[in-house]
């Protein structure tokens, strides 16, 4: 008996050497007008060296708020979520993403700690079917770890 796991949130890694254009490619996709029609939310988070779950939570929430405000033409501001505890941040993030089809770009990932990635993935898997995460990295091991497709 073959079990087919339903993947609601698909991770698409872009991997290559520095200066190759990984971030530029992700920006082209992110800024494409067709993406606005396909996704309810668009979020961009630069991760870099420190894969700190709390900080990534804050960045995603703030990126989500900026997208929502831009769509409603409301004045731009970011939520003040930095004073929230980790449980409150996680709850807010799940609430913001729950049932929504989103595109999340995680740019410039360096950390290959599988435990941290699983922790983040568990928080953001609440999105609607068809949600996508684009992850840019220089390391093939990170791309393989994060990808929902076989390497």
N, C-alpha and C positions, 0 to 999 in steps of 0.2 A: 504494500500500500504506500503510495507516494503522497506525502502531505505538501500542499502548496500553501506557503505563508503569504498572506495578503500584506503587501507593503504599501502603506498609506503615504509615507514620506520617502521619496527617492533621493539618494545622495549621489551627486555627479561630481567626481573630483576632476580638477584640472591640474596636471602635474608637469613640471619641467624646470629647467635651470633658471637661475635669476636672470631677469632681463628678456626672457623669451616672449612675454606678453600675456601671461596668465591673468593678471588683474585687468588688463585692457580688454581681453576677451570676455571676462566676467562682466565688466562695465558695459560692454556693447550689448550683451544679453539683457542685463538689468535695466538699461535705459531704452530698450526697444519698445516702441509703442504697443506692440502686440502683447507684450508681457503685462501691461496695465489692464488689458482686456481679459487675460487668462487668470490672474491672481487677485484675490481680495487684499492681500497684504504683500508688501515688498520691504525687505529689511537687509541692511548691509552692515556687517560687523568686521572690523579689522582685529584679528586675534593676535597675531605675532607670537613672540616667545612665551608669554605668560598665559597659559590656558587655565585661567582662574574662573571657575564656574560662576562664582558670584558676580564678577565683573562682566562676564559674557552675558549673564542674565540681564544685568542692568543695561548693557549696550543693545541687546535685542529689544527690550521693552522700550527704550528711548528711540530706537530706530523705527519700531512699530508705531509709536506715538507720532513721530515726525511724518511718517507715511500717511497715517489716518488724518492728521491735520492738513496735510497738503491736498488730500482728496476733498476735504470739506472747505477749503480756502480759509480756514481759521488762522488766527495769528500763530506763528511758529513759537513753540516752547517745548522743552522736554520735561517729562514728569520728574519730580524730585523723589526718586525711588532709592537713592543711595543710603538713606537712613533706615530702610526696611531690613528686617532680618532675613536670613536665607530662606526660611519657610514661606514668609510673606512674598518674597521675590519669585520663588518657584510657583506659588499659587497664582500670582498676578500673570506670570508668563503663560502658564497653562490656560488661564482664563482668556487672555488676549488671543491665543492661537487656536483654542478649542473649536473644532468644526469649521475652521476657515482654511481656504486654499491659499497657501503662501509660498513665496519665493524668499529664501534666506541665503545670502552670500556670506560665507565664512572665509575671509580673505587672509592669506599669508599664515597658514597654520604650520607651526614648527614642532609642537609637542606630540609625541607618539604614545602617550600614556593611554592605553586602551580603556582603562577604568574611568578616566575623566571623560572620554568620548561617549562611553555608554551612559554615564550619568547625564550628560547633556542631551543625548539622543532620547533618553527616557522622558525628559522634560518637554521636548519639542515634537514628539511623535503624535501629539493630540490633534494635529492639523487634519484637514479634510483630505480625502483621496485625491491624488494628483499634486500634492504639495511637493516642492523641490528644494533641495539644499545644494548649492554650488560651493565646493570647497577648493580653494587654491593652495597649493603647497609645492615645495621643491623636492619633497621626499616621497618616493614611491611607496615606502612602507606605510606612510600616513594615508596616502590615497587608497591603498589596499584595505587598510583597517576601516576606513570610513565608508567606502563604496558599498552600495547595495547591489552592484553588479559584480560578477566574477572578474578577477584581474586577468 
